[in-house]
Amino acid sequence: MSVPLFLDHHVKSAITDGLRRRGVDVITCLEVGMDQSADDLILERARQLGRVVFTQDDDFLALADEWLANGRDFAGVIYAEQLGITIGQAVRDLELIAKVFDPPDMKNRIEFLPYS
């Protein structure tokens, strides 16, 4: 079983396209009408859908830490700095996570993609 991803509205469409070409299950905030939604609503919707959020917005890190501290579950968060990673590296790293991990492995977990 692979990890389905929910891409934040800050993520470039080239990353979405690259993941889809590699067979990764991806939806975006824009596709579900949440491109203007607050981060906590995005994290909650991703939890409901059983999808791990990929974001390049560091506000999600504080939000995920807050949820952990309060015992509030989420499906997982993967973070990469916008200027710290190339599109190709993001696609490769996200594909690896999506195909190697199972959803329970990512529950309440925060992963950081390395700098390129």
N, C-alpha and C positions, 0 to 999 in steps of 0.2 A: 504494500500500500504506500502511496506517495503522499507528500505533504502538499495540499492545495494552498495557493498563495492569494493574498488580497493586497493589491498594490495601492499605496497611498497616492493622492493626487500630485505629490511632488516628484514622483518617479517618471522619468522620461519614457515616452511611448516606444522608443527603440528597445528599451529593456523588456517591455511587455511583448513586443513583436519577436524579439530574440528568444524569449522563453517559450512562447507558443510554437515557434519553429522547431524547438527541441522537445516538444511534447509535454511541457509542464502545464498543469492545470492552474490557470491564472484568471482572476477577474480584477477589475480596477474600480476605484471609487466612482469614477465618471460613469462606468457602465451600470452601476446600481443607483445612480442619482445622488451620490454622497460626496461629490467633488467640492461642495461648499460646507460640508459638515464638520463639526468640532471633532477633535481627535478622540475624545472619550466615546463619542457615538460610533466612530469608525472602529475603534477597538472592540466595542460591544457587538457591533454587527458582525465583525470578523469572528468573534467568539460564537455567536449564534450560528454562523455558517460553517464553523469548524475550520476556518482558514487562518493561516499565519500572516500577519501584516508585515510587508516589506515597506520600509520607509527610509527617507533621507532627511527626515525632520527630527531634530534631536529633542523636541518636546515630547515625543513618544517615549523616550527613555525615562524621563521623569514620571510620566503617566504610568508606564508599566511598573516602575519601582513603587509608586503609590499603590497600585492595585495589589502588588505582591505584599506590601506592608499591611494592607487591610484585608488580606485573605480573599481577594476577589480574583477569580480565575479568568484567564484569557488563553487563546489558542497558541500564542507565541508572537514574538516580535523579532524581526531581523532588521538590523540597522547598518547603513553605510553612509559615510559623509559624501555629500554631493561632489565635492572637488577632490575627494580622496580615492576615488575608484573610477575606472573606465567603464564604459557600457559593456564591453566584451567581458571584462573581469566580473562585473555584477551578474551578467547572464550565466557565466560558467559557475560561479560560486552558488548562486541561487538554484541552478539546475542540480548541482551536487546535493545541496541540502534537501531539495524537494524529492529527489530520487533515492537518497540514502536513508533519511529519517522517516519514521512513521509519525502520524499526528500525535500520539501520546508522548513521544520523545520531546516534542516542542512545547507541550502544555506548560504555561507559566515560565517559559524560558525566553531569555533575551540573548540573541546571537549578534555578533559584530562581524561584518565582512572586513577582511584585511585591506589595508591600503595597497594600491598598485604601485 
